[in-house]
Amino acid sequence: MAGTVVVYCKIPNGLHLTVKDSAGVDHTVRVNGPANRVGETPDHVILAGHGATRIDKDHWDAWLKSHSGYTPVVKGHIFAAEKDENGKAQAKDNKANLTGLEPLNPLKPGNGVKPDEEWLKKNAKKIATEE
């Protein structure tokens, strides 16, 4: 056994990493993403927009070998690190690397889309305290 790695994942709800063993049996590990239920404290580490999950290194290596061309892997939205400090540094470096699955900013909903004025009036105090 090769030890463990921490997988950092920006896919909001995480991913199921499934690999087959030599007998053809599937083994699945769930890695956490950064999403959590509104009003609840996350039950896992979230760092710079990445959920962090410690898994077996052999499982990660086998999954990565068969998914090396997977867009989230190629774009750095999911990666692993053996040393915590390396993973934390890479997650911080990747913070601005957007997946396209981030929540919309109600103040700037997108090109050509105007904010909902009625919603803004109702939520003005909340918005002011969050900024």
SVG drawing of the C-alpha trace seen along z (x, -y; Angstrom):
<svg xmlns="http://www.w3.org/2000/svg" viewBox="-40 -49 44 61">
<polyline fill="none" stroke="black" stroke-width="0.4" points="0.0,0.0 1.3,-3.4 -0.3,-5.5 -2.8,-8.3 -3.3,-11.6 -5.6,-14.5 -7.8,-15.0 -8.9,-18.6 -12.1,-19.0 -13.8,-22.2 -16.8,-20.3 -19.5,-21.6 -21.0,-18.3 -17.8,-16.3 -17.2,-13.2 -17.4,-9.4 -14.1,-7.9 -14.7,-4.4 -12.0,-1.9 -12.1,1.9 -9.9,4.3 -8.1,7.3 -11.3,9.3 -13.4,6.7 -15.1,5.5 -15.9,1.8 -14.6,-0.2 -15.9,-3.7 -14.7,-6.5 -16.6,-9.8 -14.5,-12.9 -16.0,-16.1 -16.6,-19.3 -17.0,-22.7 -20.8,-22.8 -22.7,-22.4 -26.3,-22.9 -27.3,-26.4 -27.1,-27.2 -25.2,-24.0 -21.5,-23.7 -19.6,-21.6 -18.5,-18.2 -15.3,-18.4 -12.5,-20.8 -13.1,-23.4 -10.0,-25.4 -9.9,-28.1 -13.1,-26.7 -12.0,-23.1 -13.4,-20.3 -10.6,-18.2 -10.8,-14.4 -8.1,-12.0 -8.1,-8.7 -5.9,-5.8 -3.1,-6.8 -3.4,-3.5 -7.1,-4.3 -6.3,-7.8 -3.5,-6.6 -5.7,-4.0 -8.6,-6.5 -6.3,-9.2 -4.7,-6.7 -8.1,-6.0 -9.3,-9.6 -6.2,-11.7 -8.1,-13.3 -11.2,-14.2 -11.8,-17.9 -11.8,-18.7 -8.5,-16.9 -7.0,-18.7 -8.2,-22.1 -7.0,-21.5 -10.4,-21.3 -9.5,-18.1 -6.0,-17.1 -4.3,-15.3 -1.3,-16.0 0.7,-13.7 1.8,-16.6 -0.8,-19.0 1.3,-22.1 1.6,-21.3 -2.1,-20.7 -3.0,-23.8 -0.7,-25.9 -2.0,-24.5 -5.6,-25.0 -4.8,-28.7 -3.1,-29.1 -6.2,-27.6 -8.7,-29.7 -9.5,-31.9 -9.6,-28.9 -13.4,-28.8 -15.4,-25.6 -18.4,-27.4 -20.5,-25.8 -20.0,-28.6 -23.1,-30.4 -24.2,-33.5 -23.5,-36.9 -26.9,-38.6 -25.3,-42.0 -23.5,-41.0 -25.6,-38.1 -23.8,-38.1 -23.3,-39.9 -26.6,-41.5 -28.5,-40.5 -29.7,-43.1 -30.0,-42.5 -33.5,-42.0 -34.3,-45.4 -37.1,-44.1 -34.8,-41.4 -32.0,-43.9 -34.4,-46.2 -35.5,-43.3 -32.0,-42.1 -30.1,-45.4 -29.2,-45.0 -28.0,-41.5 -25.9,-42.4 -24.3,-45.3 -23.3,-43.1 -21.8,-40.4 -19.5,-42.8"/>
</svg>
